[in-house]
């Protein structure tokens, strides 16, 4: 069964986007973005919630288009309706059985693309194995939280920190599931 890896940019106050989905204050170029792009190539499957998928429309993505052409992309949504011939799969269930099925059939690591509510739900259910944070030296004050709606506080094992300078950090943690 493949790992689920939450690889996401986050402000120092814990937001993955500002009000209205604003990501303009996060790095758009440089080594932190280049390393993220290289990591994307290592993932076989992408999973995301509806709002994260539809966020791509702002940048010219069309309904049904796959934002990650080299990955199987699954949108977890009970209400998203895409045109026939869509390049992505919409899956209405995110229960343990459905998530385990994704992990089992994926040919490599599963990239949890977002959003915060989905990440919180998957964290609470014990489905996230690795957390990769691209920490930005910004304070957003509001927006979408890194983990929305979770009451769980998992044990984290720090595995790596990379300093990009100017306050940008990459941090990786393994999430230790309680047995």
C-alpha positions in Angstrom: 0.0 0.0 0.0 1.4 3.4 -1.0 2.0 6.3 1.3 -0.1 9.4 1.2 2.1 12.5 1.3 0.7 16.0 2.1 3.2 18.3 0.3 2.0 21.9 0.7 3.1 25.5 1.1 2.1 27.0 4.5 2.4 30.4 6.1 4.0 30.6 9.6 0.6 31.1 11.1 -0.7 27.8 9.5 -2.6 28.8 6.3 -2.2 27.2 2.9 -4.0 30.1 1.2 -5.2 33.5 2.3 -8.8 34.9 2.0 -10.5 34.0 -1.3 -7.8 31.4 -2.0 -5.1 34.0 -2.4 -1.7 32.3 -2.8 0.2 35.4 -4.2 2.4 35.8 -1.2 3.9 32.3 -1.5 7.1 31.8 -3.5 6.4 31.5 -7.3 10.0 30.8 -8.3 13.4 29.9 -6.9 14.9 26.8 -5.4 11.9 26.1 -3.1 9.6 25.9 -6.1 12.1 23.9 -8.2 12.5 21.3 -5.5 8.7 21.1 -5.2 8.4 20.6 -8.9 11.0 17.8 -8.8 9.0 16.1 -6.0 5.8 16.2 -8.0 7.5 14.0 -10.6 7.9 11.2 -7.9 4.1 11.0 -7.2 1.9 8.5 -9.1 -1.5 9.6 -7.9 -2.9 13.0 -6.8 -6.0 13.3 -4.5 -7.7 16.6 -3.7 -11.0 18.1 -2.7 -13.4 19.9 -4.9 -12.3 23.5 -4.0 -8.7 22.6 -4.7 -9.6 21.2 -8.0 -11.8 24.1 -9.0 -9.0 26.5 -7.9 -7.2 25.5 -11.1 -10.0 27.1 -13.1 -8.6 30.5 -12.1 -5.5 29.7 -14.1 -7.2 28.5 -17.2 -7.7 24.8 -16.4 -10.9 23.5 -17.9 -13.5 21.3 -16.1 -12.4 17.7 -16.5 -8.8 18.6 -17.3 -6.0 16.8 -15.3 -3.8 19.4 -13.6 -1.1 16.7 -13.2 -0.8 14.9 -16.6 1.7 12.3 -15.4 -0.5 11.3 -12.4 -3.8 9.6 -12.0 -5.9 12.4 -10.4 -8.9 11.8 -8.1 -11.1 14.5 -6.8 -12.9 13.6 -3.6 -16.3 15.2 -3.9 -20.0 14.4 -3.4 -21.1 17.2 -5.7 -18.6 17.8 -8.5 -20.0 17.1 -11.9 -17.5 16.9 -14.8 -18.1 16.5 -18.6 -18.0 13.1 -20.3 -14.4 12.2 -21.1 -12.9 13.9 -18.1 -9.3 13.2 -17.5 -9.8 13.0 -13.7 -11.9 10.7 -11.6 -14.5 12.0 -9.2 -14.9 9.8 -6.2 -17.7 10.5 -3.7 -16.4 8.5 -0.8 -13.3 9.3 1.3 -14.0 6.6 3.9 -11.2 4.3 5.0 -12.1 1.6 2.4 -12.1 4.1 -0.4 -8.8 5.7 0.6 -7.2 2.3 1.1 -8.3 1.3 -2.4 -6.6 4.4 -3.9 -3.4 3.6 -1.9 -3.5 -0.1 -3.1 -4.0 0.6 -6.8 -1.5 3.5 -7.0 1.8 2.6 -8.7 3.7 5.0 -6.4 3.3 7.6 -3.6 -0.1 9.4 -3.4 0.2 13.2 -3.4 -2.4 14.9 -1.2 -2.7 18.2 -3.0 -5.3 19.8 -0.7 -7.3 21.3 0.7 -7.2 21.9 4.4 -10.6 20.3 5.2 -9.8 17.2 3.3 -6.3 17.1 4.9 -7.9 17.4 8.4 -10.3 14.6 7.7 -7.5 12.3 6.4 -5.3 13.2 9.3 -8.0 12.4 11.8 -8.6 9.0 10.1 -4.9 8.2 10.2 -4.4 8.2 6.4 -1.5 10.7 6.0 1.9 9.1 6.3 4.3 12.0 5.5 3.9 15.8 5.9 6.1 18.0 3.6 5.9 21.7 4.4 7.2 24.5 2.3 7.2 27.1 5.1 6.9 30.7 3.9 7.9 33.7 6.0 4.5 35.3 5.7 1.5 35.8 8.0 -1.9 35.5 6.3 -4.1 35.9 9.4 -7.0 34.0 7.7 -7.9 31.8 4.8 -7.6 28.0 4.5 -5.9 26.2 7.4 -3.3 23.6 6.9 -5.5 21.1 8.7 -9.2 22.1 9.0 -11.5 20.4 11.3 -9.2 17.9 13.0 -9.2 17.1 16.6 -6.3 14.7 16.4 -2.8 15.6 17.4 -0.5 12.9 15.9 3.0 12.2 16.9 5.5 13.6 14.3 9.0 12.3 13.6 11.1 15.0 12.0 13.1 13.6 9.1 14.5 16.7 7.2 14.8 20.4 7.3 16.2 22.4 4.4 16.9 26.2 4.7 16.4 28.1 1.5 17.3 31.5 3.0 15.2 34.6 3.5 13.0 32.6 6.0 11.9 29.9 3.5 12.2 26.4 5.0 11.3 22.9 3.8 10.4 20.5 6.6 9.5 16.8 6.4 7.8 14.8 9.1 6.7 11.2 9.2 3.3 10.9 11.0 3.5 8.1 13.6 0.1 6.4 13.8 -0.8 5.3 17.3 -1.4 1.6 17.5 
